Structures are given as structure tokens and as C-alpha cells.
Amino acid sequence: MLLALFFSVVLQTAHAEECYVVAGPGNESIDSLLNLADPIALAHAPVSPSEFFKAPCKSQEPPSIAEIDAYLLANRGDESKLISGVRFVGESRASLNALKDLLDGENFKAAIEAAPACDKVVCAAERIWGQELGKKLLYMKLRHGFNGSEYAHSRSARFNVAEIDQVLLSLRDLPEHLSNLGRNGNQKLIVAAPGVTSSNQNAYANAGIFLFNQWRADVGTSPYLTQYSLFHEYAHNISNVFSNADDSSQWRELNGREECRVSSYGNTSRAEDFAESVSMYRFGGRRLLELCPDKYNYIRENFFNGVEYLSEATCAGQ
């Protein structure tokens, strides 16, 4: 084989996790494999690293602190609420509920009331997670609906700033109408605690969204793998938002067409084909259109509201 890198899936039913999995590359590092010629990488994934980073309207930087500050300031209001024994005033209901979800009932009263006293949501987040990480976790919950707090989910750990930046950067690649993808319920997007692993040791993430330690180890070394695996899991969540679209009669028909197969990983199930195809639509749309126009048009009209990524002109102002 030219490349010992391939994708597989672990699927169960009600208790299951769809996992983004990379098989061990033997004596070659994953980084070196991802830098091989694009045609080789394309044999295993729907888009290559160079295609991914050159995709039209691909975000290059996470939101700046100034951008996050402006967003959080705009979410101020005139409501008050008691959270963890502390009264917060002059806040929006959304901000108050976001902080409550992030804390998940943990009692931080002593930390928050330490001098100078803290009665603002942003202040509380900074006291608990640090100035930068606190703002970014709060922003992710408000802007995208995802809860990244280690307090809100068992078996999870605290993000570091480099990791949360990778997440926020990948979230910017969603079209605007899907930017609040985690809005239905208190959707998690967390990193595993030390020692917590998937049933498959090569799994990077699952659709939970739970990021395993292998994902954490690659932050800063393989941005392609960290960002692509995140978007792949977002695609599973898009299916969930649209009433399990990957099990619809339309998708069953498209999935059954040999000419519409996009990757070896996608071949493992309808759910993985959906996630890989949506990812290809976003980062390799022109090839998907050539490969299977019906699949391309189905994704465009049903999930992307007509937004296309064929050129900067077709997705500008998405």
C-alpha cells in the first residue's frame, strides 16, 4: 500500500459513538503522511490537506479577543440571577443560562466573591478558567451552542488555549445559519480526561463531540487532522439537527450509488458517508459536484441553504 493511513468507524445504536479514526501509520508519523502527495491522501479521505486549507472561504484564524469581547458585551442585558450562590446583575438571559450550563451546579461562590466582588458573567468565567480561556468558553457556548466546560461533563478535562483556538477556528467554517449548531440542548464539545480512551485507540473524536487524547496531542502539529476531524463531527451533528438526515430515504438512495462514494471511510456506513460528503461539500465542493451532482445538490439545498464553496464569490458573506 502506498499509504498506511485509512479511516474506519465504530458504530453502535442508542449508546453509540461515531468515531473519526486514523489507523496507526507504522514507522511513519501522521504529520509526514499528511504531507504526502495529494492523490495518495485522496485515496483515503475526501479532501487532501492542501485542498482543505485552500478551500474557498476557509477561515485562517480563530476569533480575536477583541471580537470575542465585542460579542460578549453585546450580550449584556438587564436581568439578574443567582448562580452558585452568587447574584449576577445586568446580564442577558442567554449569558446567565450559558454560565449556569458551564458551571453545571459547581459551587464557585468563594472564588467569584473574592475581592473585588464579581457580579458579571464574564468576570466569573475569567475567575474560574482564566482571562482568555474563560471568555472563549463563554463565547463558544453563546455563539455556537457548544459546552466545552470540564465541569459540565464527566470524564472530561480542561481545554488549553491552543486547543480551544483550534475548535473556534473550525467552527468558523460552518455557514452562518449553522453557526449555532449546538443550540438544541446542552451539547457537549469536550476533551478527554487523562486516561480516558475510545474503544478504538486510534479514534480522534466522536460525534458526542468528545475529543480523545490523540486529538489533543496533535494540536499545533497537524492542524489539518484536528480541524478536519472536528468538521467531520459537526457534519454528524448536522444530520441530527435535520432529523437524522443520514437515515432518510433520499440519503439511502444516494449512499447506494457506487459513483457517489467519496472516501473509504465513508464507505463504512451511511452515517459516515454523510459526514464525509458534507465535509467534501465544504472543502472540496467542485470535485463533489463532478463526482455526484445529485449528492452535491441534495446537500446544497437541504443543509447549506444554497451556499456554495466553489469560489470565494459563491460563499462570500455566507
N, C-alpha and C positions, 0 to 999 in steps of 0.2 A: 504494500500500500504506500502511496506517496505521502500520506499524512495520517498519523495516528491520533487524529482529533475527530471525534464524532459526537453526535448528540443522541441521547436516549431519554426515556421517560419512565417515571414511576407513577402509576395511576391506580387509585382505589376509588370507592364510591363516596359515601357520606363522610367518611373520616379522612379523605384523601388529600394528597398534595400533588399538584402537578409541578414537577421539578425541572429546572433548567440544569442539565447535567453535561459535564465535559469529561470524557474518558481520559484516564491517565496517559500522558504522551511519552511514556518510556523515558529515554535518556535526554529528550529534548524538552526545553522549558516551554510552557504555554506561550510566553511572550515571543519566543523565537518562531513558534509555529504560526502565530497570528501575523507575523511579518513576512511569511512566505508569499509567493506569487498569488495574486487574486484568483486565478482559475482553480488552483488547488483548494484554497479555502472555500470557494463557492461550491465545491462538491459536497460540503458538509453543512453549510449554513446558507440562508437565502441571500445574505449580503456579506461582502468582504469588509475588512477593516477600512480600506481606503474608500470604498463605496459608502460605507456608513458615515465616515467623517466628512465626506464631500457632498452628502445629500443636500438638496435644496432646503433652505431654511433650518439647517441643523444648528442648534444652539451651541455656542462655543464657550460660554462662561455661565456659571450659576448666577442667580440674582445677587447684586451687590448689597452690602449692608445699608447703603443709602436707600436703595429700592425697597428693601425689607422694612426699614424704619418708616418710610412714607406709607407703605401699605398698612403697617400696624397702627400708625397714627390715624389713618383714615377709618380704622375700625373702632375708634373710640365712640362712646355713646353716653347715655345719661342714666344707665341702670346700676343698681347695687346688688351685691350678692355675697353671702357668707360661704367661703370655701376653706376647708381645713381649719376652721375656727378663726379665719381672718376675713374681715369685711372689706370688699373691694367696691370702689365707687367710681362713677364717671366712665363706665365701660359699656360696650355693646353686649347684647345677649350672646352673640356669636363668640366674642372673645372670652366671656365668662364661662361659657359652656366648653370652649376649647381648653382652657386651663383646667377645668374640672376633669375633663377626659384625660388630659395628660397626667394629672396627679393621681387619678383613679383612687381617691379616698385616702391617700397617704397624708399623714399629718405633718405639715411643714410649718406649723404656726410659729415655733421658736425661731426658725431661720428667717421667716418672712417678717416677723415683728422686731427683729434685731435692729438697733438704731443704725441709720434713720429708719423709721417705720415705713412699711411698704403697703400701699393700698391700690396699686395699679397692677394689671395683669403682666405687662412687660417686665416690670420691676421684679415680680415674683418669679417669673421664668428665668431672669438673669441671676437671681439669688440661688436658685436650685441647680441650674445647668451651666452657669457661667454666661457672661455677657453675649458672646457670639452664638454659641450653641443654643442657648435659651430662646433667643429671637428666632433662630432658624427653625427650631422645632415648633414654635408657636405659629410662624408663618406657614409651614408645611401643613399644619392642621387646619388653619383658616383658609388658605389659598387652594389647597389640593385635597383636603378632607382626610389625609393620612395621619395616623397617630404613630409617631416614632419614639415615644417615651418608654424607657425601660421599666417604669413603674406600672404602666398600663397593661403589660402582657408578661406572663410567666416565661421563664427560660430565655429572656432577652437581656441584652447588655446596652450600655450607653454608646450612642454614636460618638465618634470624634468628628471634629470639624471637617477634615478632609473627606470623610465618608458621607456626611450629610450634604456636602457640596456636590458629590457625585450624584446623589439622589435628586437634589434640587435641579441640577443641570439636566438630568434625564427627563424630569417632569416637564421641563420647558419644551420638550419635543412633542408633547401632546398638542392637538389642536385646541383652540380656546374653549370650544364647547365641551371638551372632555377634561379640561384642566382641573376640575374639582371631582376627579374620578372616584375618590374615596368617600364621597358625600353620603352614600347610603349606609348608615350605621357608623360605628366607631372603627373604621377599617384600619388594621394594623399595617405598618411598614417598618419592620424592626430588624435588628441584627442579633444573631445568636449569642447567648452567653458562652463563655469558655467551656469547652467540653460538650456542648450541645451539637449534635450532628444529625444529618439526614440518614435514612436507612441506606441511601447510596452515598458513599463517602466522597464521590465526585460531584455531588449536587452543589450548585452555586446558590440557588434560590428556589422558592416555590411560590405558588400563586397566592399565598396567605396574606401579605407578602412577607416571607421570612427569609432573611439573607444569612446564609451559613458562613462559617469561618473562612472557607475557601474564597468566598466573595470578598471578605474583609481583607484578606492577605493581598489581594490584587489591587487595592485602591492605590492609585499613583503609579502603578507599573503596567497595568493592562486596562486603560480606560475603555477600550472597545468592549472587552468582556464584561466589565462592571456595568457599563451603560446599556449594552445590548441585552444582557440578561434581565436588567430592570425593565426595559421596554417590553420584552417578551412577556414578563409577568403582568405588566399593565394590560397587555392585549388579552390575557385570560380574564382580567377584571372587566374589560370592555364587554366581553361575552356575557359576564354575569349581569352587568348593568342592563344589557339588552336581552334579558330573559333567557339566558343560556343559549345564545345565538349559535354556538358551535354544535348544538344538537338539533338545530332547526332542519326542516325538510330541505330548504334551499341549500344549506351548508352541506348536508349529507350528499346531495346530488353533486355539488362542486367538488367535494372531497373525493368522490368516487371516480373522478375523471383522471386518467393517467397523465394526460397532457398538462394538468393543472398542479402537479406536485412541485413544491418549491424547495424542499430540503429533505435530507434523510431523517432528520429529527422530526419534521412534520409528518413523515410517513408513518410514524408510530401510532398515531391516533387522530381522530377528528379534532379533538381539543388542541393538540399540539400543531396540527396543520393550520388551525385558525390563528393561533398565536404567531406562528412563523409567517403566515400570509399577511396578517395585519402589520407585522414588523417589516416585511418586504415592501408592502404598500407605502409605508412611511419612508423607508430608506433606500428602496430600490424599485420605485414605482414604475419607471419606464420599462424595466425588464419584466415586471409582473404583467403589465399591460400587453406586452408582446407575447408572453408565455400563455396567458389565460385571460383574455379580455372580459369574459363573463365574471370571473372571480374578482378582477380589478374593479369592474363596475358595481358589483354587489357590495364590496367593501366601501367604495366611494360614496354610494348613495345611502347605505344603511347605517354607517358608523362615522363617516367623516364629513357628513353634510355637504358633500360636493367639493370639499377642499382637496386639492391635488398637489403632489410633490414632484412634479415633472420638471419644474424650473423654479427659480426664485420668484418669477412673476406669478405663477399659479398658486403659490402659498403665501405670498406677502400679505401681511395683515390678517393672517388666519384667525 
